[in-house]
Amino acid sequence: MSFMSEFKEFAVKGNVVDMAVGIIIGAAFGKIVSSFVNDVIMPPLGMAIGGVNFSDLAYTLQEASEGAEAVLIKYGAFIQTIIDFMIIALAIFIAIKAMNSLKKKEEEAPAEPPKPSEEVVLLREIRDSLKNQS
């Protein structure tokens, strides 16, 4: 099998399309969570701490000078990113837990017992016939 035919078979399978859709939805979900953290969670949290804007929290390594910007360690933005991650991780955990519980319910549903083969049915009929003759 040639490389191109293998690639075509891989690309046409539903898994690749599902994965692409998941990545796109995941990226959009990340933007929603970032906006939620930056615009909804952090302002009241900053206000409760004493009017702090987390995006402005930074440690200055070098002050700005002519032609050069200040060198900052922006730990406030880092804190916001950590909160973003925690919310996304929690949402993914809840989604996976829900999917696993649905799978578990499907597995717990009793499966219909397989029907016996024709040979078994025939042998049972012979056995029953012999019992009735005795």
N, C-alpha and C positions, 0 to 999 in steps of 0.2 A: 504494500500500500504506500503510495507516495505521500510526501509531506503535505502537499496541497489538499489531497483528498482527505487525509486525517484531520487537517485543520478545518476543512469545510464540514466534516461530520461533527467535529467538536462545536463549531460555531452555530450550527443549525439546531443542536439539541436545546431543549427547553431550559436546561440548567443555566446556560450562559445568559439567556434573556432574563431569567428570574434574578440572576446575580446582578445584572446591569440595572434592573428596576430597583432592586434592594439598595444598591449603591446610590442611585439618584434620590430615592426616598430618604435614605440615611443622611445624605448631605443636606437635604431640605430640613429634616428633623433637627440636625445640628444647628442650623441657622435659627430655627424657632427657639431652641433651648438657649442659645446664646443671647437672643433678644430678650427672652424671659428673664434670664439671670441679670443681664446688663440694665434692662429697663424696668423690671418689676421687683426683683429680689434685692439687688444691691442698693438702690436709693434708700429704701426704708432701713436696711441694715446699716448703711453709712450714717443715716440720720440718728439711729438708735445709739450708735457708737460715739456720736458727738459731731455730726455734720461732716463726716469724712466721705470724700468721693474716692472710691477704691481705684478708679482708673488713673487718678492723679498721684497715688502713693508710689513713691520712687526714692531710691537712694542715689544721690549724685556722686559719681566717681570723679568727674571732672566738670567744672563749670564751663558754660559756653564762652567762647572767645571769638575774636574776629575771624570769620570764615569757617569756624568749626562749631558744630552743635554740641550741646552738653552730652556727656556720657552718663547714662542712667541705668540703674537696675530697677526695672518696673515691677516690683513685687505685688502691687495692687492688681495689675492686669493678670499676673500669675495666679493670684488668689481667685479672681473671677473665672479663669480657665479651669482651675481645680473644681470650682463649684459647678461649672458647665459639665465637666466630666462626670462628677458624682450624680448629677441629675440624669444624664444620658445613660450611665451604667445602671442606675436604679430602674429607669424605664425599660431598658433591654432585659434586665433581670425579671421584671414583672411580666413582660411579654413572653419570654422563654418559659417561665414558670406556668403561665396560662396555657401555652402550647403543649407543654409536657403533661399537664393535667388532662387536657383533651385527648392526647395520645393514650394516656393511661386508661381513660374511660373507654376508648375504643378497644384496647387490649383486654379489658376486663369483661367486655360483652361476650357472652358465651357463643362460641362458634357452633354452627350446625354440624352435627357429627357427619362424617363422610358416609355416603351410601355404600353398601357392600357391593363387591364386584359380582358379575353374573355368575361366576363359578361358585361363590359363597351362597348366593341365592339358590342355585341349583342344588348344591349339597344340602342345604337346609330343607328344601322340598323333599329330597330323597329321604333324609333322616325322618322327617315328619310322616312321610308315607310309610316307611318301615315301622315306625312306632304304632301307627294306626292298624297295620296288619297284624301286629302281635297281640 
